[in-house]
Amino acid sequence: MKRKLRWILPFLIIAAGIGGAYYLVLERKEKPRTTLQLYGNVDLREVQLAFHGTGRVRSLLVEEGAQVQAGQLVAELDPDRYSESLDRAGAQAGAQERVLAELMAGSRPEEIQAARARVKAAQASLADAEQIHRRAAALAKSQYVSQQKLETAEAALKSARANLDAQVQVLELAVKGPRQETIDAARAKLKADQALHRLTERELADTRLYAPTSGVIQNRILEPGDMAFPQTPVVTLALNDPVWARVYVSEPDLGKISPGMRAEVRTDSFPDKGYRGWIGFISPTAEFTPKQVETTELRSKLVYRVRVYVCNPRNELRLGMPVTVLVPLDQPRTSAVTESDSVCREE
């Protein structure tokens, strides 16, 4: 009897295994999965807010955990040094504006009249020098004057002619006004001074640090009295809109989902609550499953990263929180949900 049992027992085990496998195949065929279950973590973007310039922090207007809105003032630097630079640049630009205006206006009428008067005086001096020279030349022929006096009269005549030519040129320059090259150089310097003024205005404005978008202050890095530099963040801002879950899908399930499909996100912190969401992005490349993702499958399996946007109206989802994402497979794959309003409005 025992021999018969020894021979029959292996056949019974094999038959039971075949029957169990057959049963599982039938169960799988009869009950296909209607929901895809994915695992991952809540992911948020962080912004390191820093001043564009250097200086001492005068005030820090937010605390850790504070909710800030886009454009809200976060911190300030001591602006005195930048205010003085702005005043100096403004005065320099104003002075150069007046220089250019003077060049553009040309010579004043009084300057032209004075130049013409000097021309007339030079003409009179030349006429007097010519008369003296003629008399000296006539007397020199009769030897009533010395040759030295004649030469002195000739030198005075040449000097009078040269003075007249010089005064005529001065009059012409006064009538024509400044050279175009001088005006262009003054205009270029004015543009440089104005650019410097705008730069100092921006530097003064940069002493006030604003939140670029809505979010939550995650960390205060500097305090009032600290020296701030562009390389040193002042606060860390966590952007909580939008919030998404970074999950991973295996290659066999990749063809079952597409961007826009609705999903439900669950957490251990609120096990009885589901958050509405939708698939926003599917990575085009495969990667190994990250170790922090709690799945029941092998860690070394190749998966595809998926971003699932989540409605978080009460800010209950936190950065790094483990989540389970449920994607119903009986929905159309062309729903194409792209904006939070279409889903989160139902919250």
C-alpha positions, 0 to 999 in steps of 0.5 A: 500500500505504501509503495502505491502511495509513493508512486501515486503521490508525484502524479497527484502533485503534478496534476494539482499544479496543472489544475491550479495553473489552468484555474489561474489562466481561466480566472485571468481570462474571465476577470481582466484588470480594470484598474492599473495600480502604480507607485511613486512619490509626490514631486514638487519644484523648488526655487532658490530665491536670491538677490541679483546684487550684493548687500546686507539683508535689511529685512526678511518678511516671510517665515518658514511654511508661509504661503506666498503669492506671485509678486509678494515681497519676500526680502529687502537689502539695504538700498542706501548704496544703490540710491546714491549710485542712482543719484550720481548716474541721474546727475551725469545723464542730465548734465550730458543732456544739456551739453547735447542741447547746447551743441544742437542749438549752435552758436548764439546770436550774440556770439555771431555778432561778436565774431563779426565785430572782430572781423570789422576790427581786423579789417580796420587794423589791416587798412591802417597797416596798409597805409603805414606801409605805403608811407614807409615805402615812399619815404624809404625811396627818398631815404627819409626813413631807415630800412628797419622802419620799412621792414617793421611796417611790412611785418605789421601789414602781414600780421594784420592780414593774418589776423583778419583771416583768422577772424573771418574763419572764427565768424564762419565757424560761429555761423556754421555751429558745432561739427556733426562729429562733435554732436554725434559724440555727445549724443553717444555719450548721452546714450551711455549715461542714460543706459548707466542710469537705467542700470542703476535703477534696476540695481536699486529695484533688485534690492527688493526680492519678490516671489516669482510665483505662488508657493510655500516658503520651505526654508529661510537660509539667510537672516537680517544682517547677513551679507547676500550674494547672487550665489547665495539663496535667501529662501527656498520656495516650494511651488505647490501648483501644480502638484504631481506624482512621479510614478513608474509603469512597466513596459507591458502596461505602457500601452494601456495608458496615454496622456490625459487619462484620468487617475486617482491618487491615494496616500497612507496619510489619508487612506480613505481619501482619493485625489483627482488627477490625470496623466500629464507626461510619459517618459520616452525612455526606460529606466531602472525602478528607483529604490524608493518606490515601494512596489511588489515587483523586482527593483531591477525591472525596466520601467517608464516614468510617468507624471500624474498631475494631482488636485491638492486644494487643501495642501495635504500632499507634501513633497516626497510623500509616497502615493499609489495611483489608480488609473481606470482602464475602461476610460477612453485613451483620448480624453486629453485632460491638459488643464487642472480646471477641468478636473480640479473644479470637481473637487 
